[in-house]
Amino acid sequence: MSLPTSPEETTDDALLGGRLRLLQPARGHRAGHDALLLAATVPDDARHAVDLGAGVGAAGLAAAIRLPAARVTLVEIDPATATLAARNAARQTPDMSGRIAVVTADIATLARPAGPELPAARAADVVLANPPFNDPARHRVSPLADKARAHAIPDAGMDAWIKAAERLLEAGGRLRLIHRPEALEALLAALKGRFGAVSILPVHPAPGAPAIRLLVGAIKGRRTPPRLVPGLVLAGADGRPSPEAERLLRGGEGLALE
């Protein structure tokens, strides 16, 4: 895919109340609330976070804005999108490119002999993952190739993401992931034997509405049983953003999962 260059191909968007500026393709996969919610779950003491499937860098850069001492590695399979991620790191105020690394790679090759040198095995204390959400067995796949790749894999494909996170994390390292509720069974199966102390936080669009997302935290090597923590409601009955959603999505504050 060629790198978008014209104003019609690339938009310049403001997130986190204007503190995060993102160049991103006008068509195809675009960053939004999911990336910001995922970023909010990065622990305050994170030293080196790896963002798998980083896209244009929204989640990793949002986390880096909140945690100015942390290093972040953005891993993206598409070269053009990875180039945008690197440009986005450099155009923040202040420039964050000195502590942001961008790696163009398939997550299945990470921390393997034939894969890229970085990120190295057991080099991270936090891994972020925003896997494609749509199992083709349940959802219609976009005709746009880049959007389909960003949005659609079978639930069974989640295993590759969890294995990559396990290879990259140090002992006791923490995984942070966002997904659809209907993928919970496959997600727990992929985590079993690799991660424990799983915390599951449902995200609801409005009071009384079914959850539309799950924020999931887990710790490498633990055997503690999973737990369900109080959910997040994005908007009130009047349709206005809830105070907690404003705090996370505009204020850029953290969200504890442990």
C-alpha positions as CSV (number, residue, x, y, z in Angstrom):
1,M,0.0,0.0,0.0
2,S,1.4,3.4,-0.9
3,L,1.8,6.1,1.8
4,P,-1.1,8.6,1.7
5,T,0.3,12.1,1.0
6,S,-2.6,14.3,-0.1
7,P,-5.1,16.0,2.2
8,E,-7.8,13.8,0.6
9,E,-5.9,10.6,1.6
10,T,-4.7,11.6,5.1
11,T,-6.4,13.4,7.9
12,D,-4.9,15.3,10.9
13,D,-6.9,14.4,13.9
14,A,-6.8,15.6,17.6
15,L,-7.5,13.1,20.4
16,L,-7.1,13.3,24.2
17,G,-8.6,16.8,24.2
18,G,-6.0,18.0,21.6
19,R,-2.9,16.6,23.3
20,L,-2.5,13.8,20.8
21,R,-2.3,14.7,17.1
22,L,-2.6,11.8,14.6
23,L,-2.0,11.7,10.9
24,Q,-4.1,8.7,9.7
25,P,-5.6,7.5,6.4
26,A,-8.9,9.0,5.5
27,R,-10.2,5.6,4.5
28,G,-9.7,2.2,6.1
29,H,-9.0,1.6,9.7
30,R,-9.0,4.7,11.9
31,A,-8.1,5.1,15.6
32,G,-10.7,6.1,18.1
33,H,-12.0,5.3,21.6
34,D,-10.7,1.7,21.6
35,A,-7.1,2.8,21.4
36,L,-7.5,5.4,24.1
37,L,-9.3,3.0,26.4
38,L,-6.5,0.5,25.9
39,A,-3.8,3.2,26.6
40,A,-5.6,4.1,29.8
41,T,-5.0,0.6,31.2
42,V,-1.2,0.8,30.9
43,P,0.1,0.8,34.5
44,D,1.6,4.0,35.9
45,D,4.9,2.2,36.6
46,A,5.4,0.9,33.1
47,R,9.0,1.1,31.8
48,H,8.8,-0.4,28.3
49,A,5.5,-1.0,26.6
50,V,5.1,-2.8,23.3
51,D,2.0,-2.0,21.3
52,L,1.1,-4.9,19.0
53,G,-0.9,-4.0,15.9
54,A,-0.1,-0.4,16.6
55,G,-1.6,1.1,13.4
56,V,-0.7,4.8,13.3
57,G,0.4,4.7,17.0
58,A,-2.7,5.9,18.8
59,A,-2.6,3.6,21.9
60,G,1.1,3.6,22.3
61,L,1.5,7.3,21.9
62,A,-1.5,8.0,24.2
63,A,0.2,5.9,26.9
64,A,3.5,7.7,26.3
65,I,1.9,11.1,26.8
66,R,0.6,10.0,30.2
67,L,3.8,8.3,31.2
68,P,6.7,10.5,30.2
69,A,9.4,8.2,31.6
70,A,8.2,5.1,29.6
71,R,9.7,3.8,26.4
72,V,7.2,2.5,23.8
73,T,7.7,0.2,20.8
74,L,5.0,0.3,18.1
75,V,4.7,-2.9,16.1
76,E,2.8,-2.6,12.8
77,I,2.7,-5.0,9.9
78,D,1.9,-2.5,7.1
79,P,5.0,-0.4,6.1
80,A,2.9,2.7,5.1
81,T,1.0,2.7,8.4
82,A,4.2,2.2,10.3
83,T,5.7,5.2,8.5
84,L,2.7,7.3,9.7
85,A,3.3,6.0,13.3
86,A,6.9,7.2,13.2
87,R,5.8,10.6,11.8
88,N,3.2,10.8,14.6
89,A,5.7,10.2,17.3
90,A,7.9,13.0,16.0
91,R,5.1,15.6,15.6
92,Q,3.9,15.5,19.2
93,T,4.7,18.3,21.6
94,P,7.3,17.6,22.8
95,D,8.8,15.4,20.1
96,M,8.5,11.8,21.4
97,S,10.6,10.0,18.7
98,G,13.5,9.6,21.1
99,R,11.6,7.2,23.3
100,I,9.3,5.7,20.6
101,A,10.6,2.9,18.4
102,V,8.6,1.7,15.4
103,V,9.0,-1.8,14.0
104,T,7.5,-3.1,10.8
105,A,6.8,-6.7,11.4
106,D,4.2,-9.5,11.6
107,I,3.5,-10.1,15.3
108,A,4.1,-13.9,14.7
109,T,7.8,-13.2,13.9
110,L,8.6,-11.2,17.1
111,A,11.2,-12.6,19.5
112,R,12.0,-15.4,17.1
113,P,15.3,-16.3,15.5
114,A,14.1,-15.3,12.0
115,G,12.3,-12.2,13.2
116,P,13.4,-8.6,13.8
117,E,16.0,-7.9,16.4
118,L,13.7,-5.6,18.3
119,P,11.6,-5.9,20.4
120,A,13.6,-8.6,22.0
121,A,12.4,-11.5,24.0
122,R,11.5,-10.6,27.6
123,A,12.3,-7.0,26.9
124,A,8.9,-5.5,27.9
125,D,7.1,-5.1,31.2
126,V,3.8,-4.3,29.4
127,V,2.3,-5.4,26.1
128,L,-0.7,-3.7,24.6
129,A,-2.8,-5.6,22.1
130,N,-5.8,-4.5,20.0
131,P,-6.3,-7.6,17.8
132,P,-8.7,-7.5,14.8
133,F,-12.2,-7.8,16.3
134,N,-14.3,-9.4,13.6
135,D,-14.4,-13.2,13.2
136,P,-15.3,-13.7,9.5
137,A,-17.7,-16.4,10.6
138,R,-19.8,-13.7,12.4
139,H,-19.1,-10.5,10.7
140,R,-19.0,-9.2,7.1
141,V,-15.4,-8.4,6.1
142,S,-14.5,-5.0,4.5
143,P,-13.6,-5.0,0.8
144,L,-10.7,-2.7,1.7
145,A,-7.7,-4.9,2.2
146,D,-6.1,-2.8,4.9
147,K,-9.3,-2.3,6.8
148,A,-10.1,-6.1,6.6
149,R,-6.6,-6.9,7.9
150,A,-7.0,-4.5,10.8
151,H,-10.5,-5.7,11.7
152,A,-10.9,-9.3,10.8
153,I,-9.3,-12.6,12.0
154,P,-11.0,-15.8,13.3
155,D,-11.2,-15.9,17.1
156,A,-8.7,-18.8,17.0
157,G,-6.2,-16.4,15.5
158,M,-6.0,-14.6,18.8
159,D,-3.6,-17.4,20.0
160,A,-0.8,-15.8,17.9
161,W,-1.2,-12.5,19.6
162,I,-1.1,-14.0,23.1
163,K,2.0,-16.1,22.2
164,A,3.8,-13.0,20.9
165,A,2.9,-11.1,24.1
166,E,4.2,-14.0,26.2
167,R,7.6,-14.1,24.3
168,L,8.0,-10.3,24.7
169,L,7.2,-10.0,28.4
170,E,9.5,-10.4,31.3
171,A,8.5,-12.7,34.1
172,G,5.5,-11.2,35.8
173,G,5.0,-8.8,32.9
174,R,1.5,-7.5,32.2
175,L,-0.7,-7.8,29.2
176,R,-3.4,-5.3,28.3
177,L,-5.9,-6.1,25.6
178,I,-9.3,-4.9,24.2
179,H,-11.7,-7.1,22.4
180,R,-15.4,-7.8,21.8
181,P,-17.4,-9.7,24.5
182,E,-18.2,-12.6,22.1
183,A,-14.5,-13.4,21.8
184,L,-14.2,-14.0,25.6
185,E,-14.2,-17.8,25.4
186,A,-11.4,-17.8,22.8
187,L,-9.5,-15.2,24.7
188,L,-9.5,-17.1,28.0
189,A,-8.5,-20.3,26.1
190,A,-5.5,-18.5,24.6
191,L,-4.4,-17.1,28.0
192,K,-4.7,-20.4,29.8
193,G,-1.3,-21.8,30.9
194,R,0.5,-18.6,29.8
195,F,-1.2,-15.8,31.8
196,G,-3.2,-15.6,35.0
197,A,-4.7,-13.0,37.4
198,V,-7.0,-12.1,34.5
199,S,-9.1,-9.0,35.1
200,I,-12.1,-8.4,32.8
201,L,-13.7,-5.0,32.7
202,P,-16.8,-4.6,30.5
203,V,-17.4,-1.4,28.6
204,H,-21.0,-0.4,28.1
205,P,-22.2,2.3,25.7
206,A,-25.0,3.4,28.1
207,P,-26.7,2.5,31.4
208,G,-28.4,-0.9,31.2
209,A,-26.9,-1.7,27.7
210,P,-24.9,-4.8,27.0
211,A,-21.2,-4.5,26.9
212,I,-19.6,-3.7,23.6
213,R,-16.0,-4.1,24.6
214,L,-13.9,-5.9,27.2
215,L,-10.7,-4.5,28.6
216,V,-8.6,-7.3,29.8
217,G,-5.5,-7.4,32.0
218,A,-3.4,-10.4,32.7
219,I,0.0,-11.3,34.3
220,K,2.5,-13.6,32.7
221,G,3.1,-16.8,34.6
222,R,0.4,-16.3,37.2
223,R,-2.2,-19.0,38.0
224,T,-4.6,-16.8,39.9
225,P,-8.2,-17.3,38.7
226,P,-9.9,-14.6,36.5
227,R,-12.1,-11.9,38.1
228,L,-14.7,-9.6,36.7
229,V,-14.3,-5.9,37.8
230,P,-16.8,-3.1,37.8
231,G,-17.6,-1.9,34.3
232,L,-17.2,1.4,32.5
233,V,-20.3,3.2,31.1
234,L,-19.4,5.6,28.3
235,A,-22.5,7.7,28.2
236,G,-25.4,8.6,30.5
237,A,-29.1,8.1,29.7
238,D,-29.1,11.6,28.2
239,G,-26.4,10.5,25.7
240,R,-23.8,12.8,27.2
241,P,-20.3,11.3,27.9
242,S,-20.1,10.0,31.5
243,P,-17.6,11.7,33.8
244,E,-15.4,8.6,33.8
245,A,-15.4,8.5,30.0
246,E,-14.4,12.2,29.9
247,R,-11.6,11.5,32.4
248,L,-10.2,8.7,30.2
249,L,-10.9,9.8,26.7
250,R,-10.3,13.6,27.0
251,G,-8.3,13.9,30.2
252,G,-6.0,11.0,29.3
253,E,-6.0,9.6,32.9
254,G,-5.3,6.0,33.8
255,L,-7.6,3.1,34.4
256,A,-6.5,0.5,36.9
257,L,-7.2,-3.2,36.1
258,E,-5.4,-4.8,39.0
